[in-house]
Amino acid sequence: MTVKLIIDRQFRETPKAEDISILNDLRIRAMGQPGYISGETLVAVEDNKNLVVLSNWASIDDWQTWRDSEERSSLEAKLYPQLEGQAKVKVFMLGADSLREILTEVIHNAEVAA
């Protein structure tokens, strides 16, 4: 089941070239990981210190393997001094996948009632 991630980073000041270089490195290395599908980096229009990465992974396990890797941890650690706090990561799945059991029950009940 595919998952979509939102990684929200608030920088102390406008990111510098070295910060962007680290983010690019993270993305390039993520692209080589099993299960990586796609990603993009967004900058908030009203606050250019707020960067959000959206990425798609084939499975939660693929994401967690990359998340927990030494390679990723090392790159993330280089960003920490420039951030207001920890990056906020939220993982989402398609509603149909999340609600599969409930939807199956609803369909079953509708068939029984018919």
C-alpha positions as CSV (number, residue, x, y, z in Angstrom):
1,M,0.0,0.0,0.0
2,T,1.5,3.3,-1.0
3,V,2.1,6.0,1.5
4,K,2.5,9.8,1.1
5,L,4.7,11.8,3.5
6,I,4.7,15.4,4.5
7,I,8.0,16.5,6.0
8,D,7.7,20.0,7.4
9,R,10.9,21.9,8.3
10,Q,11.0,25.4,9.8
11,F,14.4,27.0,9.4
12,R,15.7,29.7,11.8
13,E,16.4,31.9,8.8
14,T,16.1,31.7,5.1
15,P,17.9,28.5,4.0
16,K,21.3,29.0,2.6
17,A,23.0,27.3,-0.3
18,E,24.5,24.6,1.9
19,D,21.1,23.9,3.4
20,I,19.5,23.5,0.0
21,S,22.5,21.3,-1.0
22,I,21.8,18.9,1.9
23,L,18.1,18.8,1.0
24,N,19.0,18.0,-2.6
25,D,21.3,15.3,-1.3
26,L,18.5,13.8,0.8
27,R,16.2,13.7,-2.2
28,I,18.8,12.3,-4.6
29,R,19.7,9.5,-2.1
30,A,16.0,8.8,-1.4
31,M,15.4,8.4,-5.1
32,G,17.8,5.5,-5.1
33,Q,16.0,3.7,-2.3
34,P,13.7,0.7,-2.9
35,G,10.1,1.8,-2.9
36,Y,10.7,5.5,-3.5
37,I,8.2,6.7,-6.1
38,S,8.4,10.5,-6.3
39,G,8.8,13.7,-4.3
40,E,8.8,17.5,-4.4
41,T,9.9,20.3,-2.2
42,L,7.7,23.3,-1.6
43,V,8.5,26.7,0.0
44,A,5.7,28.6,1.9
45,V,4.8,31.7,0.0
46,E,4.4,33.8,3.1
47,D,7.4,32.3,5.0
48,N,10.4,31.3,2.9
49,K,11.9,29.7,6.0
50,N,9.2,27.0,5.9
51,L,10.0,24.1,3.5
52,V,7.8,21.1,3.0
53,V,8.8,17.9,1.3
54,L,6.0,15.7,-0.2
55,S,7.1,12.2,-1.1
56,N,5.4,9.0,-2.2
57,W,6.6,5.5,-1.2
58,A,5.5,2.1,-2.3
59,S,5.0,1.0,1.3
60,I,5.4,2.2,4.9
61,D,8.2,-0.4,5.3
62,D,10.2,1.2,2.4
63,W,9.8,4.6,4.0
64,Q,10.8,3.4,7.5
65,T,13.9,1.6,6.1
66,W,15.0,4.9,4.6
67,R,13.9,6.9,7.6
68,D,16.0,4.7,9.9
69,S,19.1,4.5,7.7
70,E,22.4,5.8,8.9
71,E,22.8,7.6,5.6
72,R,19.6,9.6,6.1
73,S,20.2,10.3,9.8
74,S,23.7,11.7,8.9
75,L,22.3,14.1,6.4
76,E,19.4,15.1,8.7
77,A,21.8,15.8,11.5
78,K,23.6,18.4,9.3
79,L,20.3,20.3,9.1
80,Y,19.4,20.3,12.8
81,P,21.4,23.4,13.7
82,Q,19.5,25.5,11.1
83,L,16.0,24.3,12.2
84,E,13.7,25.7,14.8
85,G,13.0,22.2,16.0
86,Q,12.7,18.7,14.7
87,A,11.3,18.2,11.3
88,K,7.6,17.2,11.5
89,V,6.8,14.0,9.6
90,K,3.3,12.9,8.8
91,V,2.6,9.7,6.9
92,F,-0.7,9.2,5.1
93,M,-2.3,6.4,3.1
94,L,-5.3,6.5,0.8
95,G,-8.6,6.6,2.6
96,A,-9.8,3.5,0.8
97,D,-6.8,1.5,2.1
98,S,-7.2,2.8,5.6
99,L,-11.0,2.2,5.7
100,R,-10.9,-1.1,3.8
101,E,-12.5,-3.1,6.7
102,I,-15.2,-0.5,7.3
103,L,-16.0,-0.3,3.6
104,T,-16.1,-4.1,3.3
105,E,-18.5,-4.2,6.3
106,V,-20.7,-1.5,4.8
107,I,-20.9,-3.3,1.4
108,H,-21.6,-6.6,3.1
109,N,-24.4,-5.1,5.2
110,A,-25.9,-3.4,2.1
111,E,-25.9,-6.8,0.3
112,V,-27.5,-8.6,3.2
113,A,-30.2,-5.9,3.5
114,A,-31.0,-6.1,-0.2
